[in-house]
Amino acid sequence: MDRISPAPAWPAEGLDHPDHRVDFLLSPGDIQAVRFGLSPGHELAHAVRILRRPQQHPLQWGWLRQVRDRVPPEPLALPAQVISVDGYMPDFLTADARWDMTPADELAALREAAVSDVRLDLGKMVIRSSGARQAALIRMQADPRRARMLIAEAWERVWDAVLAPVWPQPERLVRADIAVRGRTITTDGLSAMAGALHSTVQWSDGAVRVRVRRHSEDVDCRGSGLVLVPSVMSSWGCMVITKPSAQPTLFYPARGVTAAWARDATELADALGALLEPVRAGILLRAHIARTTSEVAGDAGIAASTASHHLTVLRDAGLIASSRQGNRMLHLRTPLAEALVGATL
């Protein structure tokens, strides 16, 4: 099966069948079979959905206020044809999620997506559409190589307009979510973590079970593992990928997503500064990627010796981890810091 939408968090009588489920089968207690990842492509696909029906996504209204004047109408039109407002969306729009996945990685993977996958996924959208939209999808399916190129170009322009300016905020939220859930696995076990992902998800007899709308399926993850991907833009609920050629994946709403998540970086730095101290708050905010002491100093506009002092304070507080690579010392936020930054958001 393909990327599908699990049952929404409303009563079972509203479902096509209340007993439908996808079971991701895991060995009991096998922590190694579960890993976390990021998916900028998944976030962008849902951003397109939100732009089409903003009234249904109140948690994204703060973001919408920031970006609505920057939305490019022409580039947005193509993703809006390819991505439906609900349910299935083409799998080729997102690569396999990874911890270190960047928007540039996602775009590169889209440009290299298998032509056969593009044709197949567009065909699935054809049967789910009608009228002028269906006709446009049929034309794309007939020339999938050109369709892939045009979709990638539109992806880049829409990303630069609506998500690139705010990307540090959702990235911090999802990394903070991952840090908290990783700690839950360590302290309380896999079943406790899985059961807290969403109301439609539970641990059941050695499987992560997800309630879905229209079918039931068992997905054996004991050879490939299961990727859990927190999402800010799809804060309404979960989605799954069960397609055999893809990595089994469960997308779920990240913790701490409120209507204020898209706060300006200056405002966020002020909030952290009230807890820490302005310079250290700024260093911590930028520490989602590993940087040298000189890079930290340059970004903060301070001397290297001063940066070293601040890094020592943050490291002693358990907020920065420093490691040597060759002749360079690199500094990166710890899981505790990810949780702190996420909570501030």
C-alpha positions as CSV (number, residue, x, y, z in Angstrom):
1,M,0.0,0.0,0.0
2,D,1.0,3.6,-0.2
3,R,1.0,6.7,1.9
4,I,-2.4,6.8,3.6
5,S,-4.2,8.8,6.2
6,P,-5.0,7.1,9.5
7,A,-8.3,7.7,11.1
8,P,-8.8,11.2,12.4
9,A,-9.2,11.8,16.1
10,W,-13.0,11.8,16.1
11,P,-15.4,9.1,17.2
12,A,-15.2,5.7,15.6
13,E,-18.7,6.0,14.2
14,G,-17.4,8.6,11.8
15,L,-15.0,6.1,10.2
16,D,-15.6,4.0,7.1
17,H,-14.9,1.0,9.3
18,P,-13.9,1.5,13.0
19,D,-11.7,-1.7,13.1
20,H,-9.4,-0.9,10.2
21,R,-5.7,-0.7,11.2
22,V,-2.1,-0.9,10.0
23,D,0.1,-2.9,12.2
24,F,3.9,-2.2,11.9
25,L,5.3,-5.5,13.3
26,L,8.4,-5.3,15.5
27,S,10.3,-7.6,17.7
28,P,9.2,-7.0,21.3
29,G,11.5,-4.7,23.0
30,D,13.6,-4.1,19.8
31,I,14.5,-0.5,20.2
32,Q,17.0,-0.7,17.3
33,A,14.1,-1.3,14.9
34,V,12.7,2.2,15.5
35,R,14.4,5.3,14.5
36,F,13.4,9.0,14.0
37,G,13.7,11.2,10.9
38,L,12.9,14.6,9.5
39,S,10.9,15.2,6.2
40,P,11.0,18.7,4.8
41,G,9.0,17.4,1.8
42,H,6.2,16.1,4.0
43,E,6.1,19.5,5.7
44,L,5.9,21.3,2.4
45,A,3.2,19.0,1.0
46,H,1.0,19.8,4.0
47,A,1.8,23.5,3.7
48,V,0.3,23.3,0.3
49,R,-2.8,21.7,1.7
50,I,-3.0,24.4,4.4
51,L,-2.7,27.2,1.8
52,R,-5.6,25.6,-0.1
53,R,-7.9,25.3,3.0
54,P,-6.6,27.6,5.7
55,Q,-9.9,27.6,7.6
56,Q,-9.3,24.0,8.6
57,H,-5.9,24.6,10.2
58,P,-6.1,27.1,13.0
59,L,-2.8,26.0,14.5
60,Q,-1.1,27.3,11.3
61,W,-2.7,30.7,11.2
62,G,0.3,32.4,12.8
63,W,2.4,31.0,10.0
64,L,-0.1,31.9,7.4
65,R,-0.1,35.6,8.6
66,Q,3.7,35.6,8.0
67,V,3.8,34.1,4.6
68,R,0.5,34.9,2.9
69,D,1.9,37.9,1.0
70,R,4.8,35.9,-0.2
71,V,2.9,32.9,-1.8
72,P,3.8,32.7,-5.5
73,P,0.5,31.9,-7.2
74,E,1.9,30.3,-10.4
75,P,4.4,27.9,-8.8
76,L,1.8,27.0,-6.1
77,A,-0.7,25.9,-8.8
78,L,1.3,22.8,-9.9
79,P,1.8,21.3,-6.4
80,A,-1.9,22.1,-5.7
81,Q,-2.8,19.9,-8.7
82,V,-0.6,17.1,-7.6
83,I,-1.4,17.1,-3.9
84,S,-5.1,16.5,-2.9
85,V,-6.6,18.4,0.0
86,D,-6.9,15.2,2.0
87,G,-6.0,11.5,2.0
88,Y,-3.4,10.0,-0.3
89,M,-0.5,12.1,-1.6
90,P,2.2,10.9,-4.1
91,D,5.1,9.1,-2.4
92,F,7.7,10.5,-4.8
93,L,7.3,13.9,-3.3
94,T,9.3,12.9,-0.2
95,A,12.5,10.9,0.2
96,D,13.1,8.3,3.0
97,A,13.2,10.4,6.2
98,R,16.5,10.7,8.0
99,W,17.7,12.5,11.1
100,D,20.0,14.7,9.0
101,M,17.6,15.3,6.1
102,T,17.8,18.9,4.8
103,P,15.6,20.7,2.4
104,A,18.4,20.6,-0.2
105,D,18.6,16.8,0.2
106,E,14.9,16.5,-0.2
107,L,14.9,18.6,-3.4
108,A,17.8,16.6,-4.8
109,A,16.0,13.3,-4.2
110,L,12.8,14.7,-5.9
111,R,14.8,15.6,-9.0
112,E,16.2,12.1,-9.1
113,A,12.9,10.3,-8.3
114,A,12.4,7.2,-10.4
115,V,10.4,8.0,-13.5
116,S,8.3,4.8,-13.0
117,D,7.4,5.9,-9.5
118,V,6.4,9.4,-10.7
119,R,4.2,7.8,-13.4
120,L,2.6,5.3,-11.0
121,D,1.9,7.9,-8.3
122,L,0.4,10.4,-10.8
123,G,-1.8,7.6,-12.0
124,K,-3.2,7.1,-8.5
125,M,-4.0,10.8,-8.3
126,V,-5.7,10.6,-11.7
127,I,-8.3,8.2,-10.4
128,R,-8.8,10.3,-7.3
129,S,-9.6,13.5,-9.3
130,S,-12.0,14.8,-11.9
131,G,-12.5,17.6,-14.4
132,A,-9.7,20.0,-15.4
133,R,-7.5,18.7,-12.6
134,Q,-7.7,15.2,-13.8
135,A,-6.9,16.3,-17.3
136,A,-3.8,18.1,-16.1
137,L,-2.7,15.0,-14.2
138,I,-3.2,12.8,-17.2
139,R,-0.9,15.1,-19.2
140,M,1.7,14.9,-16.5
141,Q,1.5,11.2,-16.3
142,A,2.0,11.0,-20.1
143,D,5.4,12.7,-19.7
144,P,6.6,11.9,-16.2
145,R,10.2,13.1,-16.8
146,R,9.0,16.6,-17.7
147,A,6.4,16.5,-14.9
148,R,9.2,15.6,-12.4
149,M,11.3,18.5,-13.5
150,L,8.4,21.0,-13.3
151,I,7.3,19.8,-9.9
152,A,10.8,20.1,-8.6
153,E,11.1,23.6,-9.9
154,A,7.8,24.6,-8.3
155,W,8.8,22.8,-5.1
156,E,11.9,24.9,-4.8
157,R,10.0,28.2,-5.4
158,V,7.2,27.4,-3.0
159,W,9.7,26.2,-0.4
160,D,11.7,29.4,-0.6
161,A,8.6,31.6,-0.3
162,V,6.6,29.9,2.5
163,L,8.8,27.6,4.6
164,A,12.5,28.6,4.2
165,P,11.9,31.9,6.1
166,V,10.5,30.0,9.1
167,W,12.2,26.6,8.8
168,P,14.4,26.9,11.9
169,Q,11.3,27.1,14.1
170,P,9.6,23.8,12.9
171,E,13.0,22.1,12.7
172,R,13.6,23.0,16.4
173,L,10.2,21.7,17.3
174,V,10.6,18.3,15.6
175,R,14.1,17.8,17.0
176,A,12.8,18.7,20.5
177,D,10.0,16.2,20.0
178,I,12.5,13.5,19.0
179,A,14.7,14.2,22.0
180,V,11.7,13.8,24.4
181,R,10.4,10.6,22.7
182,G,13.9,9.1,22.6
183,R,14.2,9.6,26.3
184,T,10.8,8.0,26.8
185,I,12.0,4.9,25.0
186,T,15.0,4.7,27.3
187,T,13.1,5.3,30.5
188,D,9.7,3.7,29.9
189,G,10.1,1.5,26.9
190,L,8.9,1.4,23.3
191,S,5.3,0.7,24.1
192,A,5.0,3.8,26.3
193,M,6.5,6.0,23.6
194,A,4.3,4.6,20.8
195,G,1.2,4.9,22.9
196,A,1.8,8.6,23.4
197,L,2.3,9.5,19.7
198,H,-1.3,10.1,18.9
199,S,-4.8,9.0,19.8
200,T,-4.9,6.7,16.8
201,V,-1.7,5.0,17.6
202,Q,-1.0,2.3,20.2
203,W,1.4,-0.5,21.0
204,S,-0.4,-3.8,20.5
205,D,1.2,-7.3,20.7
206,G,4.6,-6.4,19.4
207,A,3.4,-3.9,16.8
208,V,2.8,-0.2,16.4
209,R,-0.9,-0.2,15.5
210,V,-2.4,2.8,13.7
211,R,-6.2,3.1,13.1
212,V,-6.9,3.9,9.5
213,R,-10.0,4.6,7.4
214,R,-10.5,2.0,4.7
215,H,-8.3,-1.1,5.0
216,S,-6.2,-3.3,7.3
217,E,-2.6,-4.4,6.7
218,D,0.3,-6.0,8.5
219,V,3.7,-4.4,7.7
220,D,6.7,-6.5,8.8
221,C,9.4,-4.0,10.0
222,R,11.7,-6.6,11.5
223,G,14.1,-6.4,8.6
224,S,13.8,-2.8,7.7
225,G,12.7,-1.0,10.9
226,L,10.1,1.7,11.3
227,V,10.8,5.4,10.9
228,L,8.9,7.8,13.1
229,V,8.6,11.4,11.7
230,P,7.2,14.2,13.8
231,S,5.5,17.0,11.8
232,V,4.5,20.6,12.5
233,M,2.5,21.3,9.4
234,S,0.3,18.1,9.6
235,S,-0.7,18.8,13.2
236,W,-4.2,17.4,12.7
237,G,-3.1,13.8,12.8
238,C,-1.0,10.9,11.3
239,M,-0.1,9.5,8.0
240,V,1.7,6.2,7.1
241,I,3.8,4.9,4.2
242,T,3.5,1.1,3.8
243,K,4.6,0.8,0.1
244,P,7.0,-2.2,-0.2
245,S,9.8,-0.3,-1.9
246,A,9.7,2.5,0.6
247,Q,10.9,2.6,4.2
248,P,7.9,1.9,6.5
249,T,7.1,5.3,8.0
250,L,4.7,6.9,10.4
251,F,4.2,10.6,10.4
252,Y,2.7,12.0,13.6
253,P,2.0,15.5,15.1
254,A,5.0,17.0,16.9
255,R,4.6,18.0,20.5
256,G,4.2,21.7,21.4
257,V,2.6,22.9,18.2
258,T,0.5,25.9,19.0
259,A,-0.7,28.8,16.9
260,A,2.4,30.7,18.1
261,W,4.9,28.3,16.8
262,A,6.0,30.5,13.9
263,R,7.3,33.3,16.1
264,D,10.0,35.6,14.8
265,A,13.5,34.5,15.5
266,T,14.2,37.7,17.4
267,E,11.2,37.2,19.7
268,L,12.3,33.6,20.3
269,A,15.8,34.7,21.2
270,D,14.3,37.2,23.7
271,A,12.3,34.5,25.3
272,L,15.3,32.2,25.7
273,G,17.4,35.2,26.8
274,A,15.0,35.7,29.7
275,L,15.9,32.1,30.8
276,L,19.6,32.2,30.0
277,E,21.4,35.4,28.8
278,P,21.1,37.0,25.3
279,V,24.4,35.9,23.9
280,R,24.1,32.3,25.2
281,A,20.5,32.2,24.0
282,G,21.6,33.1,20.5
283,I,24.4,30.5,20.6
284,L,22.0,27.9,21.7
285,L,19.4,28.7,19.0
286,R,22.1,28.3,16.3
287,A,23.5,25.1,17.7
288,H,21.1,22.8,15.9
289,I,24.0,22.2,13.5
290,A,27.6,21.4,14.6
291,R,29.9,24.5,14.4
292,T,33.4,25.3,15.4
293,T,34.2,27.8,18.2
294,S,35.3,30.3,15.5
295,E,32.0,29.9,13.6
296,V,30.1,30.3,16.9
297,A,32.1,33.5,17.6
298,G,31.5,34.9,14.1
299,D,27.8,34.2,14.1
300,A,27.5,35.9,17.5
301,G,29.8,38.8,16.7
302,I,32.1,38.1,19.7
303,A,35.7,37.2,20.2
304,A,36.7,33.5,20.0
305,S,37.8,33.5,23.7
306,T,34.3,34.9,24.7
307,A,32.6,32.3,22.7
308,S,34.7,29.6,24.3
309,H,33.6,30.9,27.7
310,H,29.9,30.8,26.8
311,L,30.2,27.4,25.3
312,T,31.8,26.1,28.5
313,V,28.9,27.5,30.5
314,L,26.4,25.8,28.2
315,R,28.3,22.6,28.2
316,D,28.5,22.5,32.0
317,A,24.7,23.0,32.1
318,G,24.2,20.0,29.8
319,L,22.9,22.1,26.9
320,I,25.9,21.8,24.5
321,A,27.9,18.7,23.5
322,S,31.4,19.3,22.1
323,S,33.4,16.7,20.2
324,R,36.7,16.8,18.3
325,Q,37.0,16.0,14.6
326,G,40.6,16.2,13.5
327,N,41.9,19.5,14.7
328,R,38.4,21.0,15.0
329,M,36.2,21.2,18.1
330,L,32.5,21.0,17.1
331,H,29.6,22.1,19.3
332,L,26.0,20.9,19.0
333,R,22.8,21.1,21.1
334,T,22.1,18.2,23.4
335,P,18.7,16.5,23.6
336,L,18.1,18.5,26.8
337,A,18.7,21.7,24.9
338,E,16.4,20.5,22.1
339,A,13.6,20.0,24.6
340,L,14.3,23.4,26.1
341,V,14.2,25.2,22.8
342,G,11.1,23.3,21.8
343,A,9.3,24.1,25.0
344,T,10.2,27.8,24.5
345,L,8.6,27.6,21.1
